[in-house]
Each structure stands twice: as C-alpha cells, then as structure tokens.
Amino acid sequence: MELDRQQLEAALKIGRQHAYLPFRLHIFESVTSTNQILWELVEQGVEPGCVAIATQQTAGRGQWGRQWISPVGGLYLSVFLAPQIAASNSYQLTFASVWGIANQLRKCGVDVAIKWPNDLVIDKRKLGGILTETKVNQETITQAVIGVGINWANPVPETGINLETWQASRKTRPISSLEMLAAKILLGIESGIQSLWQEGVNILLTHYLELLANVGDRVYVNDLAGTIVGVTPTGELHVRMDTSKSITSTVPDIYLLPGTISLGYSKNQVTSEAFPKL
C-alpha cells in the first residue's frame, strides 16, 4: 500500500495560493521510521521542506522514547525544517504543527481536538500524534523534523480511533483518500508554522487553546485534585488545584512541564513523581 504521488501532488495544490514550504516528497511503502529516514536525507543535504511519507513503520518512535505502533494502513510522515529558534522554544514547533493539522481537518468537517501537548483526538480517543526532534547549535535549533502519525484505516487499541471508522459511523466522508489526508496534514503543518512565524507564539497559543480538549478536565497531582484551565505561553499545563486541599494555601495554581506527567486515555489522572512548578 503506497500513496499515489500524482494524486498527492494534485491534492496539495487545491486551495494553496502560496507555497510557504516547498514540499519535496519522498514516498515509501514501509520504513523503519519516517523521522529516521528524513534525518538520513538531511545528512545527504536535502533542503527544508523535504518530506518522507510511508503507510507503515517497523520501528516508529513516539514521545519520550516510547515506541509508536505503526501498522499498515496508517499515515506516517515527517517534514524537515530549519527554524533557527531558541532551544527552549522547541515546544512551539509541536504546538504550531498540531494546531495547524487540527485546524485543517476541522475545515473539512472532521471533529478533531487537541490533547495536550501533542495529540490529535476525536471524542477523546487518539487519532494521531506529533513527534518533534531537533538538532541544536549554541542553544539554537538549527534543524528540526516534525513527525506525524495518523490512524487512517489501520487497527487501533480501544483508546484510539481511525479516521475511516469515524467517517463510516457518521455516514460522511470528508477525507476521501489517503492522499487527501496526507495533503491536509502537510498543509496543516505549513499553516501552523507560518502562523507561528508571522503572528507569534501568543496568537498561536490562543488558536491552540480554542481546540484544547483538556480544559475543564479533573486531574490528580500527587493525590491532590485539580482542574485543567489552560496552557502557559511556555508550554506548561496550567492546573488549578482545589483550594480546600491545595499544595499551598495562597497559590492554588501549578504548572506542569511536558514529559514530566502524562494525561492518559483510560483515566483523567495526572501523575508526577517530582513536585510541580508553582
């Protein structure tokens, strides 16, 4: 199962007046990891905008070193960027990409939301996720690869959902082909990164929060209850603790860094071994 290059290139042209990223497509049927393949292409001298796409990964990578199960029938792609931003702002690339993709899919009629920090969800079930990998020189990100995995027609666990099953349940098919899906994902990354560069992180964060599914969720941090109220401009999850059992009596808000906690799909529970930032 491999994408049709001509159909994908045609889908990329629809509604695209200005090419912000000059997509150069490298299409595969199966790879170890599209991120890994793209980094190998970067070593060979490809330019920003280069894309690796496959419908199966045998060694997919997820956030924080986790394995990403990538069976046949999914969509797996990676895009190379040269952002030249501070290393501490790497989360901005993830936020921009996940928001841009969600926004593109919603324009087509797919009811996608964002799960902090990097997942795409439908009805609180995982549709896909983003993995951003970077190379840093003198505290500046000089190279970045944005990896995306989307469930299209592949089998998924109980906590996941694939797009074809969701479309069948709605008796509608806003995304008519895998090539159209790939185009929407690429255009979403392009629009998200463009928004970040042109409008800045504060505007981007406003867009991101509008689609954040976690707002209002009840969570637990070190066995204390709180409510998710948003995300900070530096990418941290903002949780308002119950005042009756707050960690401090005067500051009921805490801020949790990506990677230090996990918002699961089976239970709305945050766990953190380290004490969170106040």
ChimeraX attribute file (.defattr): number of C-alpha atoms within 10 A of each C-alpha:
attribute: neighborCount
match mode: 1-to-1
recipient: residues
	/A:1	12
	/A:2	16
	/A:3	18
	/A:4	11
	/A:5	13
	/A:6	10
	/A:7	14
	/A:8	19
	/A:9	17
	/A:10	12
	/A:11	18
	/A:12	20
	/A:13	13
	/A:14	10
	/A:15	8
	/A:16	10
	/A:17	7
	/A:18	8
	/A:19	11
	/A:20	13
	/A:21	19
	/A:22	13
	/A:23	20
	/A:24	16
	/A:25	16
	/A:26	17
	/A:27	18
	/A:28	18
	/A:29	13
	/A:30	19
	/A:31	20
	/A:32	15
	/A:33	24
	/A:34	33
	/A:35	28
	/A:36	19
	/A:37	16
	/A:38	24
	/A:39	22
	/A:40	12
	/A:41	17
	/A:42	18
	/A:43	8
	/A:44	9
	/A:45	9
	/A:46	15
	/A:47	15
	/A:48	19
	/A:49	20
	/A:50	20
	/A:51	27
	/A:52	26
	/A:53	28
	/A:54	26
	/A:55	26
	/A:56	27
	/A:57	25
	/A:58	15
	/A:59	15
	/A:60	21
	/A:61	21
	/A:62	17
	/A:63	15
	/A:64	10
	/A:65	7
	/A:66	9
	/A:67	11
	/A:68	17
	/A:69	16
	/A:70	26
	/A:71	19
	/A:72	21
	/A:73	19
	/A:74	25
	/A:75	26
	/A:76	30
	/A:77	30
	/A:78	29
	/A:79	27
	/A:80	27
	/A:81	22
	/A:82	15
	/A:83	17
	/A:84	14
	/A:85	16
	/A:86	14
	/A:87	16
	/A:88	11
	/A:89	14
	/A:90	19
	/A:91	17
	/A:92	22
	/A:93	25
	/A:94	25
	/A:95	27
	/A:96	26
	/A:97	32
	/A:98	31
	/A:99	31
	/A:100	27
	/A:101	25
	/A:102	25
	/A:103	26
	/A:104	22
	/A:105	20
	/A:106	15
	/A:107	12
	/A:108	12
	/A:109	13
	/A:110	19
	/A:111	14
	/A:112	25
	/A:113	29
	/A:114	28
	/A:115	23
	/A:116	23
	/A:117	24
	/A:118	22
	/A:119	24
	/A:120	26
	/A:121	22
	/A:122	20
	/A:123	13
	/A:124	18
	/A:125	20
	/A:126	24
	/A:127	24
	/A:128	24
	/A:129	23
	/A:130	24
	/A:131	22
	/A:132	22
	/A:133	19
	/A:134	19
	/A:135	13
	/A:136	14
	/A:137	11
	/A:138	8
	/A:139	12
	/A:140	17
	/A:141	21
	/A:142	17
	/A:143	19
	/A:144	24
	/A:145	27
	/A:146	23
	/A:147	28
	/A:148	27
	/A:149	29
	/A:150	26
	/A:151	24
	/A:152	25
	/A:153	17
	/A:154	19
	/A:155	16
	/A:156	17
	/A:157	9
	/A:158	10
	/A:159	13
	/A:160	17
	/A:161	24
	/A:162	22
	/A:163	21
	/A:164	19
	/A:165	15
	/A:166	18
	/A:167	15
	/A:168	10
	/A:169	10
	/A:170	9
	/A:171	9
	/A:172	13
	/A:173	16
	/A:174	15
	/A:175	19
	/A:176	11
	/A:177	15
	/A:178	21
	/A:179	22
	/A:180	19
	/A:181	21
	/A:182	22
	/A:183	21
	/A:184	24
	/A:185	26
	/A:186	25
	/A:187	25
	/A:188	22
	/A:189	28
	/A:190	22
	/A:191	21
	/A:192	28
	/A:193	27
	/A:194	18
	/A:195	19
	/A:196	19
	/A:197	13
	/A:198	11
	/A:199	11
	/A:200	13
	/A:201	19
	/A:202	13
	/A:203	13
	/A:204	23
	/A:205	21
	/A:206	12
	/A:207	18
	/A:208	25
	/A:209	19
	/A:210	13
	/A:211	18
	/A:212	21
	/A:213	19
	/A:214	23
	/A:215	19
	/A:216	14
	/A:217	13
	/A:218	18
	/A:219	21
	/A:220	17
	/A:221	21
	/A:222	14
	/A:223	11
	/A:224	14
	/A:225	20
	/A:226	25
	/A:227	18
	/A:228	19
	/A:229	17
	/A:230	23
	/A:231	23
	/A:232	15
	/A:233	14
	/A:234	15
	/A:235	21
	/A:236	18
	/A:237	22
	/A:238	21
	/A:239	26
	/A:240	21
	/A:241	23
	/A:242	14
	/A:243	15
	/A:244	10
	/A:245	12
	/A:246	17
	/A:247	20
	/A:248	13
	/A:249	9
	/A:250	8
	/A:251	12
	/A:252	17
	/A:253	21
	/A:254	21
	/A:255	18
	/A:256	23
	/A:257	17
	/A:258	16
	/A:259	10
	/A:260	14
	/A:261	17
	/A:262	16
	/A:263	16
	/A:264	12
	/A:265	14
	/A:266	10
	/A:267	9
	/A:268	14
	/A:269	20
	/A:270	20
	/A:271	17
	/A:272	16
	/A:273	9
	/A:274	11
	/A:275	12
	/A:276	16
	/A:277	11
	/A:278	13
